[in-house]
Amino acid sequence: MQTAHAARCLEKLGNATRLEIFRLLVRAGKEGLSVGEIQDHLGIPASTLSHHLAHLVNVGLVHQAREGRVLRCTPDFALMDKVVGFLTEQCCAGVASPRRRRKAS
């Protein structure tokens, strides 16, 4: 995963409302939830919810599909896994002291 894309995803999740929406969709699973169901669960006004969903859709964390009159939102689990993996891929690998690197040069 590119650092810039990971940063954009994390930036969008850095908003408390968007994080709450995304976590709700993750809990809902692969079927996702309709926009109305998200609104019912979180009590967010329609225009505000639309604004926050647009941010999540624009970075690819959420997909939307029209089912007749219903707009269904589903999380992109593969992208979520990539973001988490990006954060943890070098966990506990160690970091050389800047002083040691200068001496070795």
Order of alpha helices (4+ residues) and beta strands (2+ residues): alpha-alpha-beta-alpha-alpha-beta-beta-alpha-alpha
